[in-house]
C-alpha cells in the first residue's frame, strides 16, 4: 500500500497524526541531514503498521516535506 506522509523533522516529540486513510503527518526529532529524518520516519512507520523497517520503502520525496512510502506488509 502507498502512504502519503507530511514530514516534520527536528521537533521535540516523535508522533504520528492520521489525517486520512492514506495520509499521515509524522513528527520526528531527527533533523533532515544525511537521510536521518527519513530513516526515523521509516522506524516510526514500522511501529505504527506493526511491520519491519525492511518492508517500508521511500519512493518519492527524498528531500521534500511531502513523501510517499510503499508499505509491503506481509500478513501471516
N, C-alpha and C positions, 0 to 999 in steps of 0.2 A: 504494500500500500504506500501511496505517496502522502507525505505530511508537509504542509507549509508551516514554516517557523519564522517568526519575527524574533530576532536575537537582541538581547540587551546585555552585552558584556560589561564587565567592570563594575557590577553593582555589589551591594553589601550582603545580599542574601540570595541564595540559589532557590529558584522556584519555577513552576510551570503554571500558566493560566490557560485553560481551554477556552477558546473564543468561538470555535465552530467544530463540526465533526472532524474536519481535516486541517484545522488551523490552530496552532498553539503559539503563545508567547513564552519564550524561555529566557529566564534571567540567570546569569552565571557570574561568579566572582572573577573568573579569569579575564584578562584583557585580550583584545584581538591582536596578539603578537605571535608570529610564527605558528599559527593554527591552534594555539592553546584554547581559545574560546570555542572553536569548532569541536575540538576533542571533548571539552567539558560538556557541550550541548549533547554530543553523542552519548556520553556517560549518563546524563540526566534522562535522556530519552530511553535508554536501555532499561533504566529502573522503572520509568513510567509505564513502558509497554511490556515489562517483565520478559525481556529477551537479552541476548548477549550483545555486546558492542559490535561484534563482527557481523551481526545481522542488520546493522544500520549503516547506510552509505549516504554521504552528502553528494547530491547530484547537480545542484545549482546554487549559486550564491556564495562561493568560497570566500569572497572578500566583501560581501554585502550584508546588510542587516536582514533582508528578506531571503530566506533559504528554502530549498526543497530537499527533503530527506526521503530515501527509499528504505522502508522497513520490510525486511524479508523474514518475518516471524514464522517459525515452524511450529505448528500446533501438534502436540503429542497426544 
